[in-house]
Amino acid sequence: MQDLARAQVVKAECEVDVLCVSEESARTGLGTRVLWERDRGVVVARVPQMALVASNPVSAHLRRVLLDSLRNHRHDIWHFHYPFPTGEAGFLQVGRELHEAGRRGEVPGVVCSYHADFVGEAGLKRVLSVPYVRLTRRFLGAVDRIVAASPQVARFSRFLPEYKEKVRVVTYGIDATLLAADERRLQEAAALRAQLGSPLVLFVGRLVPYKGIDVLLRACALMRERGESHGGGSFRLVIVGEGPLLHRLQSLTVDLRLSSCVHFVGAVADAGLATYYQAADVLVLPSVTPNEAFGLVQLEAHACGVPVVSTNLPSGVPYANADGISGFTVPPGDPNALASALERLLGDEELRARLGCQAQARFRRDFSLESMTAGIRAVYEELLSP
């Protein structure tokens, strides 16, 4: 969202205001004040957070800013990003108030970027899932256009097939500037490979259940066993990220006798992350549920010419990583299939190079920040055209 907003100002000649909930309000005593700031030409309004429910920020103040937008005729488009219950509820409340006052026509065009289905996994999320389903259907019924990041999301979503006449596909794009392979970064990547060893398999992401990192570790155990039986199979796995499963995954690494070849490096800043991508031979995204809606790390790897092994989920993941073109996709939750795909890539330098080049070319053609910005602009123009 940050990249898109900045690019819309610079590349698409839009005036952009961002309305969000302040994560800092509870600690800074923001009270009921809205904080305004400017970020590279983007106006940012932060409303105070009142509570955090099932990892979602709650604020009644968002409605107030939306009504102010209407009074001052400030916006041609309201662009919401789902799932965000505070945003959806605030929009519906404003619409209801205007309808009761006979002013429904004052609402501007409304676009929703639909990132993923809401998944009620357990506990409070499960309790809240039923009312949120009702809220979702009311919200999607009220908006004018729905943007999905892949045909798979539009097809396999629990809700979107009901609104297919409104759905437009605009793929995600990322700014690859920070990932560029300058001389200093290539030297750092070479030093990293010398320090950790090679070939180097990279995972980047939060250490949470749906990422399937336990499946990746079991696949690595199979690769090590097969390598030992054939007198080879040396590799290193670098896991970049933090999360609640860290200690459990570290224990599993010890149990599987992988401590010598698996490295947990924690969180890495964007500038440093580019070095890991440049050092890697393969990126792996072993996610096991459609909670993984797209996998932007795949685009980051492709921008660096690194092939990817990911899973064939009913989501945007296999769309971002085209099987046999930019890497390989395997069934989710299958350590043997994952191990076989990694072995095939790690054992064939020419194949890695070919897939890496194809991945980079596909990224530049279909997944650049410029292409996403142009696609969103086209949705706006379609909505506003007479």
Buried (B, 14 or more C-beta within 10 A) or exposed (E): EEBBBBBBBEEBEBEBBBBBBBEEBBEEEBEEEBBEEEEEEBBBBBBBBBEEEBEBBBBBBBBBBBBEBBEEEEBEBBBBBBBBBBBBBBBBBBBEEBEEEEEEEEBBBBBBBBBBBBBBEEEEBEEBBEEBBEBBEBBBEBBBBBBBBBEBBBEBBEBBEEBEEBBBBBBBBBBBEBBEBEEEBEEBBEEBBEEBBBBBBBBBBEBBBBBBBBBBBBBBBBBBBBBEEEEEBEBBBBBBBBBEBBEEBBEBBEEBEBEEBBBBBEEBEEEBBBBBBBBBBBBBBBBBBBBBBBBBBBBBBBBBBBBBBBBBBBBBBBBBBBBEBBBBBBEBBBBEBBBBBBBEBBBEEEBBEEBBEBBBBBBBEBBBBEBBBBBBBEBBEEBEEE
